[in-house]
Amino acid sequence: MKMIMKNPFQPRRKATSVIGAVAAVAFTTALVLSASGQPSGTNAPPGPLPASNAAPATVTLASNQLNAIQIGTVGAYTFPIEKQAVGFIDYDEDLSVQVFSSYQGKIITNFFNLGDDVKKGQTLYTIDSPDLVNAESTLIASVAANVLYSNELVRATALYKTNGVAQRELEQATSDANTAEGAYKAARDAVRVFGKTEEEIAQIEASRKIDPMLVVPSPVSGRITARFAQPGLLVQPGSVPAPYTVSDLTTKWMVANVAESDSMALRVGQPVKAKLLAWPGRVFEGKVSQLGTTLDPNVHRVVVRCDIADTNNELRPNMLANFTIEVQDPIVSVAIPTPGVDRNSDGTYEAWVTVDRHVFAQRRVKIGMERDGYYQVLDGLHVGETAVTQGAVFISNILYAPPSD
């Protein structure tokens, strides 16, 4: 009988293969960790700390380098809460009057040109009015009738006293006289409506002559801002354009186009400051007087109207203007001059603080608003600290690119 013998080393060969595979995996893992820069053993030193826990960078300046910077104490500054807009200047239409004639007629004479200043009551133009002719004709006829019936009443009264006429005739004469007197007064009032004075009415009555010239005066004091009156032009009440437009120029409108995102912060009465290209260095102040109720669908902006005093008439319609609207009360915040802050490539900002004015420590700061050469510091600095107020970029350059010996 043939016997089959088992190889006593076969199991050990399999164990050796498993151990070799484990060793190969461990070696490969070590190579990968070594290539990635991570520690391959538990006894390796730890990596660098995160930047938030790292000590701030410092730079020591020599005495001759201090001349390139300025150092000051961090203080507080008042920052107004404002919105910006662009617009133009216009006349105050509430103070502009279109001067129409109250009656139809042809213009006879003009007395003022475009741009002239006028006073209230001064004659702007005259017209030949058929309505005035009819009113004066009625006045002249009523004067004659009033005189006739007045004399008739006097005669009837005298005859009645001597029984020359009956009472009925006296009463009829009294009625006729009263009617004539009423018609006369009504005719005078009708002529007075056309602007005729008492002296002019008396002259018409005495001369029995018609004056067809209707005078159209200025209802307000101001300046002629529009003129369409030409001699011979037929004018009618309310027919546009008006022969003259008179505007009070002591107040102007600033019409601003405010972005939709800023419109909800606006309120009537908020202070407004305007800067114009025509007046560099000047600031004109006013207040918001009206807010638009709709937005322009094309540009998504709302029209805001502001009133500005212009007693010297320095502003002209359609002048371009930049508007600053104060939407909230100003706030007082920690601030630092803009040259005392350096902007990094990642969009962050840094300042430099010092204790001994020789060694400067880098400080990460959070910047808010900018106003008049100052940054609002939301975080990173405190009032009373000593910091670089000019030359922050100079120190940063030394830190990141130190000068060679």
C-alpha positions as a LaTeX table, in Angstrom:
\begin{tabular}{lrrr}
\hline
Residue & $x$ (\AA) & $y$ (\AA) & $z$ (\AA) \\
\hline
Met1 & 0.00 & 0.00 & 0.00 \\
Lys2 & 1.42 & 3.32 & $-1.03$ \\
Met3 & 1.56 & 6.04 & 1.69 \\
Ile4 & 1.15 & 9.75 & 0.98 \\
Met5 & 3.42 & 12.01 & 3.12 \\
Lys6 & 2.38 & 15.66 & 4.02 \\
Asn7 & 4.98 & 18.32 & 3.66 \\
Pro8 & 5.63 & 19.68 & 7.14 \\
Phe9 & 6.88 & 23.09 & 5.77 \\
Gln10 & 3.84 & 23.95 & 3.66 \\
Pro11 & 1.92 & 25.83 & 6.37 \\
Arg12 & 5.03 & 27.86 & 7.31 \\
Arg13 & 5.45 & 28.95 & 3.67 \\
Lys14 & 1.90 & 30.38 & 3.72 \\
Ala15 & 2.56 & 32.26 & 6.94 \\
Thr16 & 5.72 & 33.70 & 5.49 \\
Ser17 & 3.74 & 34.97 & 2.48 \\
Val18 & 1.21 & 36.76 & 4.74 \\
Ile19 & 3.94 & 38.40 & 6.81 \\
Gly20 & 5.66 & 39.58 & 3.65 \\
Ala21 & 2.48 & 41.15 & 2.31 \\
Val22 & 1.88 & 43.03 & 5.57 \\
Ala23 & 5.45 & 44.28 & 5.56 \\
Ala24 & 5.09 & 45.50 & 1.97 \\
Val25 & 1.91 & 47.43 & 2.82 \\
Ala26 & 3.58 & 49.00 & 5.84 \\
Phe27 & 6.59 & 50.04 & 3.76 \\
Thr28 & 4.39 & 51.54 & 1.05 \\
Thr29 & 2.39 & 53.50 & 3.65 \\
Ala30 & 5.59 & 54.85 & 5.13 \\
Leu31 & 6.75 & 56.04 & 1.71 \\
Val32 & 3.43 & 57.79 & 1.03 \\
Leu33 & 3.44 & 59.58 & 4.39 \\
Ser34 & 7.05 & 60.54 & 3.92 \\
Ala35 & 6.31 & 61.99 & 0.47 \\
Ser36 & 3.32 & 63.99 & 1.75 \\
Gly37 & 5.34 & 65.65 & 4.51 \\
Gln38 & 3.32 & 64.05 & 7.31 \\
Pro39 & 5.04 & 62.26 & 10.18 \\
Ser40 & 5.44 & 58.48 & 9.60 \\
Gly41 & 5.81 & 57.57 & 13.26 \\
Thr42 & 4.21 & 58.50 & 16.52 \\
Asn43 & 7.44 & 59.97 & 17.83 \\
Ala44 & 7.76 & 62.58 & 15.01 \\
Pro45 & 7.50 & 66.28 & 16.04 \\
Pro46 & 4.08 & 68.04 & 15.51 \\
Gly47 & 3.42 & 70.30 & 12.44 \\
Pro48 & 3.10 & 74.12 & 12.55 \\
Leu49 & 0.19 & 75.69 & 14.45 \\
Pro50 & $-2.69$ & 77.31 & 12.57 \\
Ala51 & $-2.19$ & 80.96 & 11.63 \\
Ser52 & $-4.78$ & 82.09 & 14.20 \\
Asn53 & $-2.62$ & 80.71 & 17.00 \\
Ala54 & 0.69 & 81.83 & 15.56 \\
Ala55 & 2.56 & 84.68 & 17.22 \\
Pro56 & 2.19 & 88.02 & 15.37 \\
Ala57 & 5.01 & 88.96 & 13.05 \\
Thr58 & 7.24 & 91.79 & 14.24 \\
Val59 & 9.57 & 94.19 & 12.49 \\
Thr60 & 12.29 & 96.24 & 14.17 \\
Leu61 & 13.11 & 99.52 & 12.46 \\
Ala62 & 16.39 & 101.33 & 12.68 \\
Ser63 & 16.45 & 104.99 & 13.59 \\
Asn64 & 16.93 & 106.10 & 9.99 \\
Gln65 & 13.97 & 103.96 & 8.87 \\
Leu66 & 11.60 & 105.65 & 11.31 \\
Asn67 & 11.68 & 108.75 & 9.13 \\
Ala68 & 9.68 & 106.85 & 6.47 \\
Ile69 & 6.65 & 106.33 & 8.72 \\
Gln70 & 4.40 & 108.28 & 11.07 \\
Ile71 & 3.16 & 107.03 & 14.41 \\
Gly72 & 0.06 & 108.15 & 16.27 \\
Thr73 & $-2.56$ & 107.16 & 18.80 \\
Val74 & $-5.62$ & 105.28 & 17.61 \\
Gly75 & $-8.72$ & 107.40 & 18.17 \\
Ala76 & $-12.41$ & 107.60 & 17.34 \\
Tyr77 & $-14.03$ & 109.23 & 14.34 \\
Thr78 & $-17.61$ & 110.06 & 13.40 \\
Phe79 & $-18.86$ & 108.14 & 10.38 \\
Pro80 & $-22.18$ & 109.22 & 8.82 \\
Ile81 & $-24.48$ & 106.55 & 7.40 \\
Glu82 & $-25.08$ & 107.70 & 3.83 \\
Lys83 & $-26.33$ & 106.62 & 0.43 \\
Gln84 & $-24.95$ & 107.91 & $-2.85$ \\
Ala85 & $-26.88$ & 108.83 & $-5.99$ \\
Val86 & $-26.49$ & 110.74 & $-9.24$ \\
Gly87 & $-28.99$ & 113.26 & $-10.61$ \\
Phe88 & $-29.51$ & 116.77 & $-11.92$ \\
Ile89 & $-30.79$ & 120.23 & $-11.00$ \\
Asp90 & $-34.23$ & 121.48 & $-12.02$ \\
Tyr91 & $-36.57$ & 124.38 & $-11.32$ \\
Asp92 & $-38.94$ & 124.07 & $-8.39$ \\
Glu93 & $-42.14$ & 123.46 & $-10.31$ \\
Asp94 & $-44.19$ & 124.28 & $-7.21$ \\
Leu95 & $-42.80$ & 127.82 & $-7.46$ \\
Ser96 & $-43.14$ & 128.10 & $-11.26$ \\
Val97 & $-46.25$ & 129.75 & $-12.70$ \\
Gln98 & $-47.45$ & 129.51 & $-16.27$ \\
Val99 & $-49.00$ & 132.89 & $-17.04$ \\
Phe100 & $-52.03$ & 132.45 & $-19.29$ \\
Ser101 & $-54.43$ & 135.12 & $-20.40$ \\
Ser102 & $-57.85$ & 134.82 & $-18.82$ \\
Tyr103 & $-59.50$ & 135.64 & $-22.14$ \\
Gln104 & $-58.92$ & 135.00 & $-25.81$ \\
Gly105 & $-57.11$ & 137.56 & $-27.89$ \\
Lys106 & $-54.06$ & 138.46 & $-29.95$ \\
Ile107 & $-50.84$ & 139.55 & $-28.29$ \\
Ile108 & $-50.11$ & 143.23 & $-28.90$ \\
Thr109 & $-46.88$ & 143.87 & $-26.99$ \\
Asn110 & $-44.29$ & 141.90 & $-24.98$ \\
Phe111 & $-42.47$ & 143.62 & $-22.14$ \\
Phe112 & $-40.00$ & 140.96 & $-20.96$ \\
Asn113 & $-37.62$ & 138.48 & $-22.55$ \\
Leu114 & $-36.34$ & 135.09 & $-21.48$ \\
Gly115 & $-34.11$ & 135.36 & $-18.41$ \\
Asp116 & $-35.42$ & 138.75 & $-17.25$ \\
Asp117 & $-36.33$ & 139.29 & $-13.61$ \\
Val118 & $-39.86$ & 140.52 & $-12.90$ \\
Lys119 & $-41.78$ & 141.72 & $-9.89$ \\
Lys120 & $-45.26$ & 140.73 & $-8.90$ \\
Gly121 & $-47.80$ & 142.92 & $-10.70$ \\
Gln122 & $-45.54$ & 144.01 & $-13.57$ \\
Thr123 & $-47.11$ & 143.74 & $-17.03$ \\
Leu124 & $-45.79$ & 140.78 & $-19.02$ \\
Tyr125 & $-47.79$ & 141.29 & $-22.21$ \\
Thr126 & $-50.98$ & 142.86 & $-23.55$ \\
Ile127 & $-53.63$ & 141.40 & $-25.83$ \\
Asp128 & $-56.44$ & 142.73 & $-28.00$ \\
Ser129 & $-59.42$ & 141.03 & $-26.36$ \\
Pro130 & $-62.90$ & 140.89 & $-27.97$ \\
Asp131 & $-64.32$ & 139.94 & $-24.59$ \\
Leu132 & $-62.96$ & 143.13 & $-23.07$ \\
Val133 & $-64.47$ & 145.14 & $-25.93$ \\
Asn134 & $-67.90$ & 143.64 & $-25.22$ \\
Ala135 & $-67.57$ & 144.35 & $-21.49$ \\
Glu136 & $-66.57$ & 147.97 & $-22.07$ \\
Ser137 & $-69.38$ & 148.45 & $-24.60$ \\
Thr138 & $-71.85$ & 147.22 & $-22.02$ \\
Leu139 & $-70.35$ & 149.60 & $-19.47$ \\
Ile140 & $-70.68$ & 152.60 & $-21.77$ \\
Ala141 & $-74.31$ & 151.72 & $-22.56$ \\
Ser142 & $-75.13$ & 151.20 & $-18.89$ \\
Val143 & $-73.66$ & 154.56 & $-18.00$ \\
Ala144 & $-75.97$ & 156.29 & $-20.47$ \\
Ala145 & $-78.99$ & 154.29 & $-19.29$ \\
Asn146 & $-78.20$ & 154.99 & $-15.67$ \\
Val147 & $-77.99$ & 158.71 & $-16.31$ \\
Leu148 & $-81.23$ & 158.67 & $-18.32$ \\
Tyr149 & $-83.28$ & 156.77 & $-15.78$ \\
Ser150 & $-81.81$ & 158.74 & $-12.87$ \\
Asn151 & $-82.94$ & 161.99 & $-14.50$ \\
Glu152 & $-86.32$ & 160.46 & $-15.25$ \\
Leu153 & $-86.73$ & 159.56 & $-11.58$ \\
Val154 & $-85.86$ & 163.11 & $-10.51$ \\
Arg155 & $-88.43$ & 164.57 & $-12.95$ \\
Ala156 & $-91.14$ & 162.08 & $-11.94$ \\
Thr157 & $-90.55$ & 162.82 & $-8.26$ \\
Ala158 & $-90.92$ & 166.58 & $-8.83$ \\
Leu159 & $-94.11$ & 166.16 & $-10.85$ \\
Tyr160 & $-95.60$ & 163.79 & $-8.31$ \\
Lys161 & $-95.21$ & 166.44 & $-5.60$ \\
Thr162 & $-97.33$ & 168.81 & $-7.69$ \\
Asn163 & $-99.75$ & 166.07 & $-8.69$ \\
Gly164 & $-98.36$ & 166.22 & $-12.21$ \\
Val165 & $-98.09$ & 162.46 & $-12.51$ \\
Ala166 & $-99.78$ & 159.51 & $-10.93$ \\
Gln167 & $-98.16$ & 157.38 & $-8.25$ \\
Arg168 & $-97.93$ & 154.50 & $-10.70$ \\
Glu169 & $-95.69$ & 156.54 & $-13.00$ \\
Leu170 & $-93.44$ & 157.46 & $-10.05$ \\
Glu171 & $-93.11$ & 153.84 & $-9.05$ \\
Gln172 & $-92.27$ & 152.84 & $-12.61$ \\
Ala173 & $-89.61$ & 155.56 & $-12.79$ \\
Thr174 & $-88.13$ & 154.36 & $-9.49$ \\
Ser175 & $-88.00$ & 150.76 & $-10.74$ \\
Asp176 & $-86.35$ & 151.79 & $-14.01$ \\
Ala177 & $-83.74$ & 153.85 & $-12.15$ \\
Asn178 & $-82.90$ & 151.01 & $-9.79$ \\
Thr179 & $-82.57$ & 148.57 & $-12.68$ \\
Ala180 & $-80.30$ & 150.93 & $-14.59$ \\
Glu181 & $-78.14$ & 151.50 & $-11.51$ \\
Gly182 & $-77.78$ & 147.74 & $-10.95$ \\
Ala183 & $-76.82$ & 147.16 & $-14.59$ \\
Tyr184 & $-74.27$ & 149.95 & $-14.34$ \\
Lys185 & $-72.62$ & 148.46 & $-11.25$ \\
Ala186 & $-72.55$ & 145.01 & $-12.83$ \\
Ala187 & $-70.93$ & 146.44 & $-15.96$ \\
Arg188 & $-68.25$ & 148.14 & $-13.87$ \\
Asp189 & $-67.51$ & 144.88 & $-12.06$ \\
Ala190 & $-67.29$ & 143.02 & $-15.36$ \\
Val191 & $-64.68$ & 145.46 & $-16.65$ \\
Arg192 & $-62.83$ & 145.33 & $-13.35$ \\
Val193 & $-62.46$ & 141.54 & $-13.76$ \\
Phe194 & $-60.29$ & 142.19 & $-16.83$ \\
Gly195 & $-57.79$ & 143.98 & $-14.63$ \\
Lys196 & $-58.84$ & 147.55 & $-15.26$ \\
Thr197 & $-58.28$ & 149.96 & $-12.38$ \\
Glu198 & $-60.85$ & 152.40 & $-11.02$ \\
Glu199 & $-59.07$ & 155.25 & $-12.78$ \\
Glu200 & $-59.14$ & 153.41 & $-16.11$ \\
Ile201 & $-62.83$ & 152.58 & $-15.70$ \\
Ala202 & $-63.62$ & 156.21 & $-14.89$ \\
Gln203 & $-61.70$ & 157.27 & $-18.00$ \\
Ile204 & $-63.77$ & 154.89 & $-20.16$ \\
Glu205 & $-66.99$ & 156.28 & $-18.69$ \\
Ala206 & $-65.97$ & 159.90 & $-19.18$ \\
Ser207 & $-64.54$ & 159.52 & $-22.70$ \\
Arg208 & $-67.09$ & 156.98 & $-23.88$ \\
Lys209 & $-64.20$ & 155.29 & $-25.70$ \\
Ile210 & $-63.33$ & 151.59 & $-25.68$ \\
Asp211 & $-59.83$ & 150.47 & $-24.64$ \\
Pro212 & $-59.38$ & 146.96 & $-26.13$ \\
Met213 & $-55.94$ & 146.37 & $-24.59$ \\
Leu214 & $-56.01$ & 143.70 & $-21.91$ \\
Val215 & $-53.04$ & 143.76 & $-19.55$ \\
Val216 & $-51.63$ & 140.42 & $-18.29$ \\
Pro217 & $-49.46$ & 140.99 & $-15.18$ \\
Ser218 & $-47.02$ & 138.65 & $-13.47$ \\
Pro219 & $-48.69$ & 136.88 & $-10.54$ \\
Val220 & $-45.39$ & 136.30 & $-8.71$ \\
Ser221 & $-41.90$ & 137.71 & $-8.48$ \\
Gly222 & $-39.19$ & 135.70 & $-10.17$ \\
Arg223 & $-37.44$ & 135.13 & $-13.47$ \\
Ile224 & $-38.78$ & 134.43 & $-16.94$ \\
Thr225 & $-37.86$ & 130.79 & $-17.52$ \\
Ala226 & $-39.98$ & 130.22 & $-20.64$ \\
Arg227 & $-41.37$ & 132.59 & $-23.27$ \\
Phe228 & $-43.59$ & 131.72 & $-26.23$ \\
Ala229 & $-45.31$ & 135.10 & $-26.64$ \\
Gln230 & $-44.93$ & 136.66 & $-30.06$ \\
Pro231 & $-46.81$ & 139.76 & $-31.23$ \\
Gly232 & $-49.89$ & 138.73 & $-33.19$ \\
Leu233 & $-50.06$ & 135.27 & $-31.57$ \\
Leu234 & $-53.62$ & 134.22 & $-30.76$ \\
Val235 & $-53.75$ & 133.09 & $-27.14$ \\
Gln236 & $-56.53$ & 131.25 & $-25.37$ \\
Pro237 & $-57.03$ & 130.44 & $-21.69$ \\
Gly238 & $-55.22$ & 127.22 & $-20.78$ \\
Ser239 & $-53.86$ & 126.63 & $-24.27$ \\
Val240 & $-50.28$ & 125.33 & $-23.94$ \\
Pro241 & $-47.61$ & 126.43 & $-24.12$ \\
Ala242 & $-48.22$ & 129.42 & $-21.89$ \\
Pro243 & $-46.97$ & 132.74 & $-23.28$ \\
Tyr244 & $-44.75$ & 133.17 & $-20.20$ \\
Thr245 & $-43.50$ & 131.06 & $-17.31$ \\
Val246 & $-42.24$ & 132.83 & $-14.20$ \\
Ser247 & $-40.24$ & 130.88 & $-11.60$ \\
Asp248 & $-39.09$ & 131.70 & $-8.11$ \\
Leu249 & $-35.41$ & 130.77 & $-8.24$ \\
Thr250 & $-34.65$ & 130.97 & $-4.52$ \\
Thr251 & $-35.26$ & 127.23 & $-4.28$ \\
Lys252 & $-34.20$ & 124.52 & $-6.74$ \\
Trp253 & $-35.00$ & 120.86 & $-7.10$ \\
Met254 & $-32.35$ & 118.17 & $-7.05$ \\
Val255 & $-33.71$ & 115.13 & $-8.83$ \\
Ala256 & $-31.72$ & 112.02 & $-7.92$ \\
Asn257 & $-31.98$ & 108.49 & $-9.32$ \\
Val258 & $-31.45$ & 106.15 & $-6.36$ \\
Ala259 & $-30.67$ & 102.45 & $-6.76$ \\
Glu260 & $-33.43$ & 100.04 & $-5.86$ \\
Ser261 & $-31.27$ & 98.48 & $-3.13$ \\
Asp262 & $-30.93$ & 101.85 & $-1.38$ \\
Ser263 & $-34.51$ & 103.08 & $-1.82$ \\
Met264 & $-35.94$ & 101.48 & 1.32 \\
Ala265 & $-33.56$ & 103.48 & 3.53 \\
Leu266 & $-34.80$ & 106.85 & 2.26 \\
Arg267 & $-37.29$ & 109.03 & 4.12 \\
Val268 & $-38.77$ & 112.48 & 3.55 \\
Gly269 & $-36.83$ & 115.11 & 5.50 \\
Gln270 & $-33.43$ & 113.37 & 5.42 \\
Pro271 & $-30.45$ & 115.74 & 4.92 \\
Val272 & $-28.92$ & 115.86 & 1.46 \\
Lys273 & $-25.58$ & 117.20 & 0.24 \\
Ala274 & $-24.83$ & 117.78 & $-3.42$ \\
Lys275 & $-21.56$ & 118.33 & $-5.27$ \\
Leu276 & $-21.62$ & 119.69 & $-8.81$ \\
Leu277 & $-19.05$ & 119.64 & $-11.58$ \\
Ala278 & $-19.81$ & 123.31 & $-12.23$ \\
Trp279 & $-18.89$ & 124.24 & $-8.64$ \\
Pro280 & $-15.85$ & 122.17 & $-7.59$ \\
Gly281 & $-15.23$ & 122.25 & $-3.87$ \\
Arg282 & $-18.72$ & 123.55 & $-3.09$ \\
Val283 & $-21.37$ & 121.60 & $-1.18$ \\
Phe284 & $-25.06$ & 122.48 & $-1.51$ \\
Glu285 & $-27.32$ & 121.29 & 1.27 \\
Gly286 & $-31.00$ & 120.44 & 1.26 \\
Lys287 & $-33.59$ & 117.88 & 2.35 \\
Val288 & $-35.55$ & 115.08 & 0.73 \\
Ser289 & $-38.99$ & 116.45 & $-0.13$ \\
Gln290 & $-40.58$ & 113.64 & $-2.14$ \\
Leu291 & $-39.96$ & 109.96 & $-2.87$ \\
Gly292 & $-41.04$ & 108.28 & $-6.08$ \\
Thr293 & $-43.80$ & 105.71 & $-5.74$ \\
Thr294 & $-42.62$ & 103.57 & $-8.68$ \\
Leu295 & $-39.32$ & 102.36 & $-10.09$ \\
Asp296 & $-38.01$ & 102.71 & $-13.60$ \\
Pro297 & $-38.34$ & 99.16 & $-15.00$ \\
Asn298 & $-35.35$ & 99.65 & $-17.29$ \\
Val299 & $-32.71$ & 100.71 & $-14.74$ \\
His300 & $-34.51$ & 99.77 & $-11.49$ \\
Arg301 & $-34.04$ & 103.13 & $-9.88$ \\
Val302 & $-36.44$ & 105.38 & $-7.99$ \\
Val303 & $-36.66$ & 109.13 & $-8.45$ \\
Val304 & $-36.02$ & 111.17 & $-5.29$ \\
Arg305 & $-36.69$ & 114.91 & $-5.18$ \\
Cys306 & $-34.82$ & 117.22 & $-2.85$ \\
Asp307 & $-35.27$ & 120.94 & $-2.13$ \\
Ile308 & $-32.16$ & 123.10 & $-2.01$ \\
Ala309 & $-31.97$ & 126.80 & $-1.17$ \\
Asp310 & $-30.31$ & 128.83 & $-3.92$ \\
Thr311 & $-30.70$ & 132.45 & $-2.90$ \\
Asn312 & $-27.83$ & 133.55 & $-5.14$ \\
Asn313 & $-29.18$ & 131.66 & $-8.17$ \\
Glu314 & $-25.94$ & 129.74 & $-8.67$ \\
Leu315 & $-27.56$ & 126.54 & $-9.91$ \\
Arg316 & $-28.84$ & 125.98 & $-13.41$ \\
Pro317 & $-31.36$ & 123.40 & $-14.62$ \\
Asn318 & $-29.90$ & 120.11 & $-15.91$ \\
Met319 & $-26.57$ & 120.58 & $-14.11$ \\
Leu320 & $-25.21$ & 117.15 & $-13.13$ \\
Ala321 & $-24.83$ & 116.51 & $-9.42$ \\
Asn322 & $-23.63$ & 113.79 & $-7.05$ \\
Phe323 & $-25.95$ & 113.38 & $-4.10$ \\
Thr324 & $-25.15$ & 112.16 & $-0.61$ \\
Ile325 & $-28.23$ & 111.34 & 1.48 \\
Glu326 & $-27.81$ & 110.82 & 5.22 \\
Val327 & $-30.12$ & 107.92 & 6.01 \\
Gln328 & $-29.21$ & 107.39 & 9.70 \\
Asp329 & $-27.59$ & 109.22 & 12.55 \\
Pro330 & $-23.77$ & 109.18 & 12.41 \\
Ile331 & $-21.88$ & 106.60 & 14.46 \\
Val332 & $-18.64$ & 107.04 & 16.40 \\
Ser333 & $-16.16$ & 104.22 & 15.84 \\
Val334 & $-12.48$ & 103.33 & 16.19 \\
Ala335 & $-10.64$ & 104.75 & 13.18 \\
Ile336 & $-7.18$ & 104.87 & 11.67 \\
Pro337 & $-5.82$ & 106.91 & 8.75 \\
Thr338 & $-5.93$ & 105.01 & 5.47 \\
Pro339 & $-2.09$ & 105.10 & 5.00 \\
Gly340 & $-1.84$ & 103.21 & 8.29 \\
Val341 & $-3.46$ & 100.11 & 6.78 \\
Asp342 & $-2.06$ & 97.70 & 4.22 \\
Arg343 & $-4.25$ & 95.47 & 2.07 \\
Asn344 & $-3.12$ & 91.90 & 1.52 \\
Ser345 & $-3.51$ & 89.92 & $-1.69$ \\
Asp346 & $-6.28$ & 87.83 & $-0.11$ \\
Gly347 & $-8.38$ & 90.92 & 0.59 \\
Thr348 & $-7.60$ & 91.17 & 4.30 \\
Tyr349 & $-6.14$ & 94.23 & 5.99 \\
Glu350 & $-3.35$ & 94.66 & 8.50 \\
Ala351 & $-2.04$ & 97.45 & 10.70 \\
Trp352 & 1.14 & 97.83 & 12.72 \\
Val353 & 1.09 & 98.56 & 16.47 \\
Thr354 & 4.00 & 99.40 & 18.72 \\
Val355 & 4.86 & 100.01 & 22.34 \\
Asp356 & 8.41 & 101.34 & 22.20 \\
Arg357 & 8.19 & 102.96 & 18.72 \\
His358 & 10.93 & 100.71 & 17.41 \\
Val359 & 9.46 & 97.23 & 17.37 \\
Phe360 & 6.21 & 96.94 & 15.39 \\
Ala361 & 3.79 & 94.03 & 15.62 \\
Gln362 & 1.51 & 93.07 & 12.76 \\
Arg363 & $-2.20$ & 93.21 & 13.60 \\
Arg364 & $-5.02$ & 91.84 & 11.45 \\
Val365 & $-7.88$ & 94.38 & 11.33 \\
Lys366 & $-11.42$ & 94.36 & 9.95 \\
Ile367 & $-12.26$ & 97.46 & 7.96 \\
Gly368 & $-15.69$ & 99.08 & 7.61 \\
Met369 & $-16.50$ & 102.47 & 6.08 \\
Glu370 & $-14.05$ & 105.00 & 4.69 \\
Arg371 & $-14.51$ & 108.71 & 5.27 \\
Asp372 & $-12.24$ & 111.73 & 4.84 \\
Gly373 & $-9.05$ & 109.65 & 4.78 \\
Tyr374 & $-10.00$ & 107.41 & 7.71 \\
Tyr375 & $-10.94$ & 103.75 & 7.86 \\
Gln376 & $-13.55$ & 102.54 & 10.32 \\
Val377 & $-11.97$ & 99.69 & 12.30 \\
Leu378 & $-14.56$ & 97.10 & 13.27 \\
Asp379 & $-12.11$ & 94.73 & 14.93 \\
Gly380 & $-8.39$ & 94.52 & 15.69 \\
Leu381 & $-7.59$ & 97.93 & 17.21 \\
His382 & $-8.63$ & 99.83 & 20.30 \\
Val383 & $-8.74$ & 103.50 & 21.17 \\
Gly384 & $-5.51$ & 104.58 & 22.84 \\
Glu385 & $-3.19$ & 102.09 & 21.16 \\
Thr386 & $-0.09$ & 103.38 & 19.39 \\
Ala387 & $-0.03$ & 102.44 & 15.72 \\
Val388 & 1.52 & 103.42 & 12.44 \\
Thr389 & $-0.65$ & 106.10 & 10.84 \\
Gln390 & 1.35 & 106.41 & 7.65 \\
Gly391 & 3.78 & 103.96 & 6.09 \\
Ala392 & 2.12 & 100.60 & 6.77 \\
Val393 & 3.10 & 99.42 & 3.29 \\
Phe394 & 6.74 & 100.34 & 4.02 \\
Ile395 & 6.87 & 98.04 & 7.06 \\
Ser396 & 5.03 & 95.25 & 5.24 \\
Asn397 & 7.60 & 95.37 & 2.45 \\
Ile398 & 10.38 & 94.98 & 5.00 \\
Leu399 & 8.62 & 91.96 & 6.50 \\
Tyr400 & 7.93 & 90.14 & 3.25 \\
Ala401 & 10.93 & 91.34 & 1.27 \\
Pro402 & 13.66 & 92.32 & 3.76 \\
Pro403 & 16.39 & 94.52 & 2.28 \\
Ser404 & 19.61 & 92.80 & 1.38 \\
Asp405 & 22.82 & 93.68 & 3.22 \\
\hline
\end{tabular}
